[in-house]
């Protein structure tokens, strides 16, 4: 997003097409959900497919 190439429609579509609940995990800090990560197994390891972190407020 910071490099100016973020397209929310494309991002939503990509996320929806590849969503896998079993590969999705919340990131928690001090008991609060601050984001989530999607890590998928591949034939030669793991793929970090999505990483979303809540911005500091």
C-alpha positions as CSV (number, residue, x, y, z in Angstrom):
1,X,0.0,0.0,0.0
2,X,2.8,2.4,0.9
3,X,4.4,2.1,-2.5
4,X,1.2,3.4,-4.2
5,X,0.1,0.2,-5.9
6,X,-2.6,-1.0,-3.6
7,X,-5.9,-1.8,-5.3
8,X,-8.7,-2.6,-2.7
9,X,-10.9,-4.3,-5.3
10,X,-8.0,-6.6,-6.4
11,X,-6.9,-7.2,-2.9
12,X,-10.4,-8.2,-1.8
13,X,-10.8,-10.5,-4.8
14,X,-7.4,-12.2,-4.2
15,X,-8.2,-12.7,-0.5
16,X,-11.7,-14.1,-1.2
17,X,-10.4,-16.6,-3.8
18,X,-7.6,-17.9,-1.7
19,X,-9.2,-17.8,1.8
20,X,-8.7,-20.9,3.9
21,X,-10.0,-20.8,7.4
22,X,-7.7,-23.6,8.5
23,X,-4.6,-21.6,7.5
24,X,-5.7,-18.3,9.0
25,X,-4.6,-17.3,12.5
26,X,-5.1,-14.2,14.6
27,X,-2.2,-12.2,15.9
28,X,-2.7,-11.2,19.5
29,X,-0.8,-8.8,21.7
30,X,-1.7,-8.6,25.4
31,X,-5.0,-10.4,24.7
32,X,-6.1,-8.0,21.9
33,X,-6.4,-9.1,18.3
34,X,-4.1,-6.9,16.3
35,X,-4.1,-8.7,13.0
36,X,-4.1,-12.0,11.2
37,X,-1.8,-14.1,9.1
38,X,-2.5,-16.8,6.4
39,X,0.3,-19.4,6.1
40,X,-0.3,-22.2,3.6
41,X,1.7,-25.4,3.2
42,X,3.3,-25.9,-0.2
43,X,5.3,-28.8,-1.6
44,X,8.6,-27.3,-0.5
45,X,7.7,-25.5,2.7
46,X,5.3,-22.7,3.7
47,X,3.8,-19.7,1.9
48,X,3.1,-16.5,3.7
49,X,0.0,-15.6,1.8
50,X,-1.5,-12.7,3.7
51,X,-0.3,-10.6,6.7
52,X,-2.6,-7.9,8.1
53,X,-1.6,-5.8,11.1
54,X,-3.9,-3.1,12.7
55,X,-2.2,0.3,12.5
56,X,-1.5,2.0,15.7
57,X,-4.3,4.3,16.8
